[in-house]
Amino acid sequence: MIQIKPMSELSDNLPAIEKIVNEGSPVYLTKDGYGAMVVLSLEQYAVLTDEIELKLDEADKAAALSGKRMTHDEVFAKYKGGI
């Protein structure tokens, strides 16, 4: 179930929010009725970012081995199907 809480609950009720997050659910915080941030456990954050970090490391290694350099536009065109 999606957990949406007002930002004030972050400081007023931190143990309850921490419990929700540690059980594996993100908590969406609102401010003035609008989405402001998401609270995640470190494990959930790692799931979202580990593959990206791995791919960036692979790209760094490939760039170090190759003399080829691409511009920002070339990189994005390649992944949008242009090159």
C-alpha positions, 0 to 999 in steps of 0.5 A, spaced: 500 500 500 502 506 498 504 510 504 503 518 503 504 522 509 504 530 510 511 533 511 510 534 518 509 527 520 517 526 518 519 530 525 512 529 529 512 521 528 519 519 525 519 512 529 512 510 525 515 512 518 522 509 520 518 502 521 514 503 514 521 504 510 524 498 514 519 494 512 520 495 505 515 500 503 517 507 501 513 513 504 511 519 500 511 526 503 507 532 501 508 539 503 502 544 502 498 538 499 504 537 493 509 531 493 515 533 496 520 527 497 520 520 498 523 516 504 527 510 502 531 505 506 538 504 504 537 497 501 531 500 496 535 506 494 541 501 492 536 497 488 534 503 484 541 505 483 546 499 483 545 497 476 546 505 474 553 505 478 555 499 474 553 501 467 557 508 469 563 504 471 563 499 465 563 506 461 569 509 465 573 502 463 571 502 456 573 510 455 579 508 459 581 503 454 579 506 447 581 513 444 574 514 442 570 520 445 563 522 444 560 528 445 554 529 449 549 529 443 552 523 440 551 519 446 544 521 447 543 520 439 546 513 440 541 511 445 535 514 442 536 510 436 540 515 432 547 512 431 
